[in-house]
Amino acid sequence: KMQATNKIENLPTYGGINSLLRDCRRDRLTRSAGVTKQFHLGNMTFEIQEQKEISNRAYVSDVEETMAQHIIDVYKPSDLKGKKVVQLGSGCGLAGIVMSRLGCTVILAERDELVPLLNTNVSQNDHNLTQPIYVHPLQWNGPIDHLNCRAFDYLLIVVDIYSNDSEMENVMHTLLQLSGNGSRLLLGYKRLVSHDYKPEFLQAKEKIFIDALGQNFCLRQSFTRRYDMDDGNTVFIIEILRTPFSSYLLR
């Protein structure tokens, strides 16, 4: 496995997500409540409804699609059977639904307004599920008792690394609340190529994010895959192990 580091310029490359996603054919079906896409991942098909009119999170981003394909490519059902998984900021829930198909018990956690959409997507994919999926509302750094688990085996999250510092701190707090010794964080983010911001600014934001991960999770026990996109941006999928030596520097 490739090793991740806390130096942005040393993150290893994997390359070629475009060739993977070409095999992930998507057929759009228009419905009155939104648009449903069919995602063909491996030998499985998932129907995911999007409702962009209710939220900018109510669609499958290229980062989450990449994460879902990554899960199919990297994990075997025997690796995941019986694992407890939470997808934080679930959006449409694709990655969590894929984890359920591979044998995990999954909680999809998202803001209140997206809970009905997540329930719809769980229902549409009921034939794909091998274990239960539960949908719960969640606010970053808010109460977690209703999730009925203080240490998930896997935490899935797609992060906007260019968000404001206070929002990122709340995300880190929530990850720490829901993880324990041996938990694995499967995290996806996009490195932007933008003409609107100076490269130095984008690099600084990414470094802040990686440093925050290193302060709270053990980057030495992790691996990273890099996927280059057609639009010039780059998606990173990082798996990080939580260990007893992980610190609690964000309070």
Summary of the structure (lengths in Angstrom):
residues: 251
radius of gyration: 17.2
end to end distance: 31.9
largest distance: 50.6
contacts: 791
relative contact order: 0.16
helix: 34%
strand: 28%
